[in-house]
Amino acid sequence: MKHVSDGGEAIVEAFRKLEVDYILSSPGTEWAPVWEAMANQIKEGKNGPRLLDCWHETLAVDIAAGYTLATGRMQGVLLHAGSGLLQGAMGIHAAWVASVPMVVISGETTTYGEQPGFDPGAQWINNLSIPGSTTRLVEPVCKFASHSGGRYTVYESVIRSGEIAQRVPQGPTYLSVTTETLMEEWTPPANGGRTVPPAPRMLTAPEDIEKLAAQIARAKHPVVYTESAGRESESFDALVALCEELALPLIEKPGASYANFPKDHPLHQGHNIKQYWDETDLAIVVRVRAPWYPPSDRPPNAVIAVIDDNAHNEAMTYQSLQADMYLEGNVAQTLRDLTEAVKGKGIDAAAIETRREILTASHNALVEKKKAQRIEARQKTPIDPLWLCEALNNVMPDGVIYIDEVTTHTGLLREHLDWNRPQSLFTRQGGLGQGLGLSLGIKLAKPDRPVVTLIGDGAFLYNPALGALGAARDFSLPTLTVIFNNKKYAAMQGMHLQMYPDGTAVDTDTYHGTHINAPEFAKVADAFGAYGEQVTNPEDLEAALARGLQATKEGKSAILDVVVG
């Protein structure tokens, strides 16, 4: 039987042109044309994206996001009609918050079974059709939402969505393609079509570089503050080079989204910007969405210079950076250009070396303080989350990648988890329920590096855990999941106590919205041939982590349920 190109072939060919590696999908009945195109790709031995089917829509979106975060390469996502799109909307929103490009496509119908010779199924008229188009469902949580006009435009519409997604500010785009279009005959572009150019790299204006370089030369007490400079390896390295050139103290935001700087570097000064609050005369803010809290706050005597590829985040309702100057452009290149620019400013070398000595002493004192805290934590029962961090430091090999979805202990993780390499930490952004999918996407991109998901018991239950375990097994993506199990929604209780410190709930020990009557997490692993273990004794923790890590080396995922105080 001769293969006839149709709308499904157009979508797959467009993804080829966009150099997409994977199409992540949660199957819907409208996608038979794409499945046929994928079968044809295999039959003809064509290069092109691989289709991975997931059991949950948010999982598909999150795997795509994780892969992109680890590689920098945009991926495609196929979801089912209105209901599937709504299920995936949490992941789409998280990608929008995190500035992760992707192309999300779902189907719709325009004929509802009235077209002779074409039956989309009664489900469309009964429960899948969305008045006013499916774009209405995701417009608030993505960068761009549109629909294809038909067979003559579907191919270029997918490419356009991909081009928009990859331009600053990056983010997910959505395209609605009708089932009728998917089934219509499509003529491929002549001569294979155009080569899609990469998104341009936006560069900071040279005069802005020079202005900040001069400001640095004048500063007596500069400080660098970052949340997400380390998203890419090249910006991680460029930040290190800038700080080393000038002996600049580096502070990471307590909830930093990525590993931004080597923890063992003498210029790393922890996570408390307040220690420099009054004395700093120049704060260089590198990719921080909300540097000050409350937002109206700022170092009182400092010039605030913001370095970001997109300083004003459209996904945030309210954002106040308190900036005196902006350097907007590719962050890695901006940092490199700034490092070169300061070399010609005649900065006092002796002053730099004096600052380096002071910062080294401060760093060493911070390290010793942490050592003492970790020794004390080891003795506590139930297991202290701080000791869990130290046990991870002791057991996990160089090159481990952590994904953080613990919520309550995020600040603790930043303080006490050690890393010295770029792309060692990724954080769930947006709502809870993203961590397991992100981990799988990152493992898909980095199969040779161990991937460890650090997650709260409440957060684990928000995730499509069964789908994630199934994907880990089916796609050979073994990861280690460590559950910080305090058997409650601690964040909920904390906010209650903050608002009503002397309230009735405190007097009567009657709290609502906090209790979790969870399953035995370790036993969930059994259904998927994974390794599961519960840990309650702090003396058993390191050995249990080693067993979980060994399971992943043998190709099995692992769940460690660690009961913490």
Rosetta blueprint (number, residue, H / E / L):
1 M L
2 K L
3 H L
4 V L
5 S L
6 D E
7 G H
8 G H
9 E H
10 A H
11 I H
12 V H
13 E H
14 A H
15 F H
16 R H
17 K H
18 L L
19 E L
20 V L
21 D L
22 Y E
23 I E
24 L E
25 S E
26 S L
27 P L
28 G L
29 T H
30 E H
31 W H
32 A H
33 P H
34 V H
35 W H
36 E H
37 A H
38 M H
39 A H
40 N H
41 Q H
42 I H
43 K H
44 E H
45 G L
46 K L
47 N L
48 G L
49 P L
50 R E
51 L E
52 L E
53 D E
54 C L
55 W L
56 H L
57 E H
58 T H
59 L H
60 A H
61 V H
62 D H
63 I H
64 A H
65 A H
66 G H
67 Y H
68 T H
69 L H
70 A H
71 T H
72 G L
73 R L
74 M L
75 Q E
76 G E
77 V E
78 L E
79 L E
80 H L
81 A H
82 G H
83 S H
84 G H
85 L H
86 L H
87 Q H
88 G H
89 A H
90 M H
91 G H
92 I H
93 H H
94 A H
95 A H
96 W H
97 V H
98 A L
99 S L
100 V L
101 P L
102 M E
103 V E
104 V E
105 I E
106 S E
107 G E
108 E E
109 T L
110 T L
111 T L
112 Y L
113 G L
114 E L
115 Q L
116 P L
117 G L
118 F L
119 D L
120 P L
121 G L
122 A L
123 Q H
124 W H
125 I H
126 N H
127 N H
128 L H
129 S L
130 I L
131 P L
132 G L
133 S L
134 T L
135 T H
136 R H
137 L H
138 V H
139 E H
140 P H
141 V H
142 C L
143 K L
144 F E
145 A E
146 S E
147 H E
148 S L
149 G L
150 G L
151 R L
152 Y L
153 T L
154 V H
155 Y H
156 E H
157 S H
158 V H
159 I H
160 R H
161 S H
162 G H
163 E H
164 I H
165 A H
166 Q H
167 R L
168 V L
169 P L
170 Q L
171 G L
172 P E
173 T E
174 Y E
175 L E
176 S E
177 V E
178 T E
179 T H
180 E H
181 T H
182 L H
183 M H
184 E L
185 E E
186 W L
187 T L
188 P L
189 P L
190 A H
191 N H
192 G H
193 G L
194 R L
195 T L
196 V L
197 P L
198 P L
199 A L
200 P L
201 R L
202 M L
203 L L
204 T L
205 A L
206 P H
207 E H
208 D H
209 I H
210 E H
211 K H
212 L H
213 A H
214 A H
215 Q H
216 I H
217 A H
218 R H
219 A L
220 K L
221 H L
222 P E
223 V E
224 V E
225 Y E
226 T E
227 E L
228 S L
229 A H
230 G H
231 R H
232 E L
233 S H
234 E H
235 S H
236 F H
237 D H
238 A H
239 L H
240 V H
241 A H
242 L H
243 C H
244 E H
245 E H
246 L H
247 A L
248 L L
249 P L
250 L E
251 I E
252 E E
253 K L
254 P L
255 G L
256 A L
257 S L
258 Y E
259 A L
260 N L
261 F L
262 P L
263 K L
264 D L
265 H L
266 P L
267 L L
268 H E
269 Q L
270 G L
271 H L
272 N L
273 I H
274 K H
275 Q H
276 Y H
277 W L
278 D L
279 E L
280 T L
281 D L
282 L E
283 A E
284 I E
285 V E
286 V E
287 R L
288 V L
289 R L
290 A L
291 P L
292 W L
293 Y L
294 P L
295 P L
296 S L
297 D L
298 R L
299 P L
300 P L
301 N L
302 A L
303 V E
304 I E
305 A E
306 V E
307 I E
308 D E
309 D L
310 N L
311 A L
312 H L
313 N L
314 E L
315 A L
316 M L
317 T L
318 Y L
319 Q L
320 S L
321 L L
322 Q L
323 A L
324 D L
325 M E
326 Y E
327 L E
328 E E
329 G L
330 N L
331 V H
332 A H
333 Q H
334 T H
335 L H
336 R H
337 D H
338 L H
339 T H
340 E H
341 A H
342 V H
343 K L
344 G L
345 K L
346 G L
347 I L
348 D L
349 A H
350 A H
351 A H
352 I H
353 E H
354 T H
355 R H
356 R H
357 E H
358 I H
359 L H
360 T H
361 A H
362 S H
363 H H
364 N H
365 A H
366 L H
367 V H
368 E H
369 K H
370 K H
371 K H
372 A H
373 Q H
374 R H
375 I H
376 E H
377 A H
378 R H
379 Q L
380 K L
381 T L
382 P L
383 I E
384 D L
385 P H
386 L H
387 W H
388 L H
389 C H
390 E H
391 A H
392 L H
393 N H
394 N H
395 V H
396 M L
397 P L
398 D L
399 G L
400 V L
401 I E
402 Y E
403 I E
404 D E
405 E E
406 V L
407 T L
408 T L
409 H L
410 T H
411 G H
412 L H
413 L H
414 R H
415 E H
416 H H
417 L L
418 D L
419 W L
420 N L
421 R L
422 P L
423 Q L
424 S L
425 L E
426 F E
427 T E
428 R L
429 Q L
430 G L
431 G L
432 L L
433 G L
434 Q L
435 G H
436 L H
437 G H
438 L H
439 S H
440 L H
441 G H
442 I H
443 K H
444 L H
445 A H
446 K L
447 P L
448 D L
449 R L
450 P L
451 V E
452 V E
453 T E
454 L E
455 I E
456 G E
457 D H
458 G H
459 A H
460 F H
461 L H
462 Y H
463 N L
464 P L
465 A H
466 L H
467 G H
468 A H
469 L H
470 G H
471 A H
472 A H
473 R H
474 D H
475 F L
476 S L
477 L L
478 P L
479 T L
480 L E
481 T E
482 V E
483 I E
484 F E
485 N E
486 N L
487 K L
488 K E
489 Y L
490 A H
491 A H
492 M H
493 Q H
494 G H
495 M H
496 H H
497 L H
498 Q H
499 M H
500 Y L
501 P L
502 D L
503 G L
504 T H
505 A H
506 V H
507 D H
508 T H
509 D L
510 T L
511 Y L
512 H L
513 G L
514 T L
515 H E
516 I L
517 N L
518 A L
519 P L
520 E L
521 F H
522 A H
523 K H
524 V H
525 A H
526 D H
527 A H
528 F H
529 G L
530 A L
531 Y E
532 G E
533 E E
534 Q E
535 V E
536 T L
537 N L
538 P H
539 E H
540 D H
541 L H
542 E H
543 A H
544 A H
545 L H
546 A H
547 R H
548 G H
549 L H
550 Q H
551 A H
552 T H
553 K H
554 E L
555 G L
556 K L
557 S L
558 A E
559 I E
560 L E
561 D E
562 V E
563 V E
564 V E
565 G L
